[in-house]
Amino acid sequence: MLKALHYSKELLRTLTNRFSSGTFIDATLGKGNDLISILLNPVFTGKVYGFDIQKEAIELSQNAINTHNFAGSYQLINDSHENLASYLPDTVEIHGAIFNLGYLPGGDHDITTQASSTKKAILEIRRRLVQHGQIIIVVYSGHPAGKLEKEELFNFLTEFPQEEFQVLQYEFINQRNNPPMVLIVEKR
């Protein structure tokens, strides 16, 4: 069985193969790993928008990106994912999005994603999501803010109309120390 993070990477790879010229969102850029994995896919010629509120994350990502040569294009945005509508033309459809919630690895643990901004971003992405497009959300609940965010997101996503969306929860239920879980929203 794949761990949550590896499962999210596999989902993302499958999605970029399906929509190789599509528009993707890395809603929590961090060190740029998800954005880079999209751009490294040899069939990908689309565009990726990467969001992070921390300037440090933007710089770390840009440094990592500079070591590669990509066919696809990207834009790094030093702002909250909740403001993504301000950066994408209203006509842009989204084929996939990924969130790795929590805090920047190796960064300030007091700066975390918040359920309110995450829900706002998910709603905007959902509005633009193409048929069979996905929102992949990796939830880390091993810290106080993460536990609250997990509860709020779970309640929020269970209300998505099943006629329009499928929502899947992927997690290990017999592991200690609050292992991460993956939530996947797919438009029917």
Secondary structure by P-SEA (a helix, b strand, c coil): cccaaaaaaaaaaaaaaacccbbbbccccccaaaaaaaaacccccbbbbbbbccaaaaaaaaaaaaaccccbbbbbbccccccccccccccccccbbbbbccccccccccccccaaaaaaaaaaaaaaccccbbbbbbbbcccaaaaaaaaaaaaaaaacccccbbbbbbcccccccccbbbbbbbcc
